[in-house]
């Protein structure tokens, strides 16, 4: 036996997430997800670029410390180049964190 209020308010069925009556909100949500993914990709590209530059600096300094300077008779203690390499790596990672 049906009640009067059941006849006045027929049941509504939704498929998928409840977004209301606005189908444009699904498009907006998708665009926002794509924008967020692009931002994450740009951050990872920045990190990769910084690490590449840091690696190149380390290679150049390594050649300078271990090939060029000994050629001219100048010898440095081993901790000097190692500290330089570590400071370059830490600096490249920390400057990325500073921007976020």
C-alpha positions in Angstrom: 0.0 0.0 0.0 1.5 3.3 -1.1 1.4 6.4 1.1 0.5 9.8 -0.2 4.0 11.2 0.4 5.5 8.4 -1.8 3.4 9.5 -4.7 4.4 13.1 -4.3 8.1 12.4 -4.1 9.2 9.7 -6.5 12.6 8.1 -5.8 15.6 9.5 -7.6 18.5 7.3 -8.6 22.0 8.6 -9.2 24.7 6.8 -11.0 28.2 7.8 -9.9 29.2 10.5 -7.4 26.5 12.9 -6.3 27.2 16.0 -8.2 23.8 17.6 -8.2 22.1 18.7 -11.3 25.1 20.5 -12.8 26.9 18.2 -15.3 29.5 21.0 -15.8 30.9 20.4 -12.4 32.2 17.0 -13.6 34.2 18.8 -16.3 35.5 21.4 -13.8 36.6 18.6 -11.5 38.4 16.9 -14.3 40.1 20.1 -15.3 41.2 20.7 -11.7 42.7 17.2 -11.5 44.6 17.7 -14.8 45.9 21.1 -13.5 47.1 19.5 -10.2 48.8 16.8 -12.1 50.6 19.3 -14.4 51.8 21.2 -11.3 53.2 18.0 -9.8 54.9 17.2 -13.1 56.5 20.6 -13.2 57.9 20.2 -9.7 59.4 16.9 -10.6 61.0 18.4 -13.7 62.5 21.2 -11.6 63.9 18.6 -9.2 65.4 16.6 -12.1 66.9 19.8 -13.6 68.4 20.8 -10.3 69.9 17.3 -9.7 71.4 17.3 -13.2 73.0 20.7 -12.7 74.3 19.5 -9.3 75.7 16.4 -10.9 77.5 18.4 -13.6 79.0 20.8 -10.9 80.2 17.8 -9.0 81.8 16.3 -12.1 83.5 19.5 -13.0 84.8 20.1 -9.5 85.9 16.5 -9.3 87.9 16.9 -12.4 89.3 20.1 -11.0 90.2 18.7 -7.6 91.5 15.3 -8.7 93.1 16.0 -12.1 93.9 19.7 -12.6 95.1 20.7 -9.2 97.4 17.7 -8.7 98.8 18.4 -12.2 100.0 21.7 -10.9 101.3 20.2 -7.6 98.5 21.3 -5.3 97.0 18.6 -3.1 93.9 19.1 -1.0 92.8 16.9 1.9 90.1 14.5 0.8 87.4 16.0 3.0 87.5 19.3 1.1 86.1 17.9 -2.2 83.7 15.6 -0.4 82.3 18.6 1.6 81.9 20.5 -1.6 80.0 17.7 -3.2 77.7 17.2 -0.3 77.0 21.0 0.0 76.0 21.1 -3.7 73.6 18.2 -3.3 72.0 19.6 -0.2 71.7 23.0 -1.7 70.0 21.7 -4.8 67.5 19.8 -2.8 66.8 22.6 -0.2 66.2 25.3 -2.8 63.5 23.2 -4.3 61.8 22.9 -0.9 62.1 26.7 -0.5 60.0 27.3 -3.6 57.1 25.0 -2.5 
